[in-house]
Amino acid sequence: MSDVATGRSSRTKAAGGVLAATCISTLVVNANTSAVSILLPAISEDTGMGVDTLQWAVTGYSLVGAAVIITSGSLGDVLGRKKVFQLGLALFVISCVLIALAESGGMVIAGRLIQGAAGATILACGLSLLTVATSGDQRLKFVSLWGAAAAVGAAAGPLLGGLLVDITGWQGLFWIDAGVAVGCMALTFATVQESRDEARPRSIDYLGTVLIALTLAPLIYGFTKSGDWGWISAATLGCFAASIVAGFLFVLTEKRVAVPLLDLALLRNRILVGSTLAILIGAGTINGLMYLLSLYFQNPAALGFSPLEAGVATLPATVGLVVVAPLVPRLARRLGGRQVIGVGFIAMVAGFAAIGLVDSAWAYTAFLLPILAIAVGMGLSNGPASSAATASVPQEQVGGASGVSNMARYVGAAVATALCATIYASVESNQLDDGASAGDALASGLAAASWLLAAISALGILLALVAIRHHKAAEGTARDAAASAAAHLHTIPTTASGSGS
């Protein structure tokens, strides 16, 4: 065999190792993330912590992810992508073990905070490793497979979580995920070569990372406690004031650091801002919906499903989205991205409004059509919004635009889930105090939270009309289909990326 053939074979083997390590880890991270809401009632029963407090296991994960998603990518560029990817996997293993051994809800929440940092690091550095290790058609193929793995993981998570609760207890999911992550670490060590961006400045915006967390944490805590404190209490307003101050300091910091976490100049791009807000709304509403339905379906006073039954019942929300999304790029190219985004949000508003009419007599079949409408709507809106975000900027700013949109997903998930949890619990409590039955109180809480999600989705229609104007559409290739399927989880550049001026 010639030296050229040997070298080509070696590069192909190395790229295959990167593909396996990154796709498996991405699938596991996204399955773990989407499964946790299904596990909350079982965790609550074992630890004695109320579900309304355990929601921090969901919102805390997203909060930390929002703070570190860009920083972890920067660390990979500077210190080495393989090294930081391995660190993310190690943190994921530690967090899984901590959660699986937890005897209190506080330990579960602490483990999920660590897991938020781990998951964001694995996603950011994994995609970078895959991009650097490949080129040309192979890169397009491998990135498409990575996006498909992310989508499959998110769809399978609730079903897998519900199945394992019945077989192993809720801890089983985390033990299995820890084992898979250890395998990924070994595979990465054996097959992945180190890489870094030698041209990138060495400085990293650690202060910006801290300020993002300090902006989100009091905001979410204020939302969470507003039901107990009152919306205009000194404590609630103090949390919101602290969030505003931290946000102001973040802006000042980003103007002064050499390599900012967020390039504020990007915020002058109306299409990027509009599409990023649309991404935030999509991520927030899907996470809020999954949180609400997971609890409502399992509550004995509502449908009384087992965890497995609840996992199956929520499957249309994720599977419907993943099935529709790959078909969207060609539709957007034919009709226009903003039109498809607008129709998607209209379908979401209709679906959430229908669930807003829920009463305690509803069987599961009454939920099915609204859930499918929401799933289809999200499939229509997420892909074109992500494509617009990276198509609205020049090639050299695609990475920054992707980072902004990925941070927005975490922010949307954290804020919307906290709002839904607060409204759901507050309305239920108020209804019980007024003498309503447990079933009627739960239905009222779900209805109120669903109307909130309908109102948030309606803002997406306005964004499509006002902010997301003309931009180059993706070509509708297999790469674009995979990017669209994964768009509710991560922004993958499309064939239209880098076409902005």
Secondary structure as the mmCIF struct_conf table of DSSP 4:
data_model
#
loop_
_struct_conf.conf_type_id
_struct_conf.id
_struct_conf.beg_label_comp_id
_struct_conf.beg_label_asym_id
_struct_conf.beg_label_seq_id
_struct_conf.end_label_comp_id
_struct_conf.end_label_asym_id
_struct_conf.end_label_seq_id
HELX_RH_AL_P HELX_RH_AL_P1 ASP A 3 THR A 47
HELX_RH_AL_P HELX_RH_AL_P2 VAL A 51 LEU A 54
TURN_TY1_P TURN_TY1_P1 GLN A 55 GLN A 55
HELX_RH_AL_P HELX_RH_AL_P3 TRP A 56 LEU A 79
HELX_RH_AL_P HELX_RH_AL_P4 ARG A 81 ALA A 100
TURN_TY1_P TURN_TY1_P2 LEU A 101 LEU A 101
BEND BEND1 GLU A 103 SER A 104
HELX_RH_AL_P HELX_RH_AL_P5 GLY A 105 ALA A 133
HELX_RH_AL_P HELX_RH_AL_P6 GLY A 136 THR A 168
TURN_TY1_P TURN_TY1_P3 TRP A 170 TRP A 170
HELX_RH_AL_P HELX_RH_AL_P7 GLN A 171 THR A 191
HELX_LH_PP_P HELX_LH_PP_P1 VAL A 192 GLU A 194
TURN_TY1_P TURN_TY1_P4 GLU A 198 ALA A 199
BEND BEND2 ARG A 200 ARG A 200
BEND BEND3 ARG A 202 ARG A 202
HELX_RH_AL_P HELX_RH_AL_P8 TYR A 206 TRP A 229
TURN_TY1_P TURN_TY1_P5 TRP A 231 ILE A 232
BEND BEND4 SER A 233 SER A 233
HELX_RH_AL_P HELX_RH_AL_P9 ALA A 234 ARG A 256
BEND BEND5 VAL A 257 VAL A 259
BEND BEND6 LEU A 261 LEU A 262
HELX_RH_3T_P HELX_RH_3T_P1 LEU A 264 ARG A 268
HELX_RH_AL_P HELX_RH_AL_P10 ARG A 270 GLN A 298
TURN_TY1_P TURN_TY1_P6 PRO A 300 LEU A 303
HELX_RH_AL_P HELX_RH_AL_P11 PRO A 307 VAL A 324
HELX_RH_3T_P HELX_RH_3T_P2 ALA A 325 LEU A 327
HELX_RH_AL_P HELX_RH_AL_P12 VAL A 328 LEU A 335
HELX_RH_AL_P HELX_RH_AL_P13 GLY A 337 ILE A 355
TURN_TY1_P TURN_TY1_P7 GLY A 356 LEU A 357
TURN_TY1_P TURN_TY1_P8 SER A 360 ALA A 361
HELX_RH_AL_P HELX_RH_AL_P14 TYR A 364 ALA A 391
BEND BEND7 SER A 392 VAL A 393
STRN STRN1 PRO A 394 PRO A 394
HELX_RH_3T_P HELX_RH_3T_P3 GLN A 395 GLN A 397
HELX_RH_AL_P HELX_RH_AL_P15 VAL A 398 ASP A 433
TURN_TY1_P TURN_TY1_P9 ASP A 434 GLY A 435
HELX_RH_AL_P HELX_RH_AL_P16 ALA A 438 VAL A 466
TURN_TY1_P TURN_TY1_P10 ALA A 467 ALA A 467
HELX_LH_PP_P HELX_LH_PP_P2 LYS A 472 ALA A 474
HELX_RH_AL_P HELX_RH_AL_P17 ALA A 478 ALA A 485
TURN_TY1_P TURN_TY1_P11 ALA A 486 LEU A 489
TURN_TY1_P TURN_TY1_P12 THR A 495 GLY A 498
STRN STRN2 SER A 499 SER A 499
#
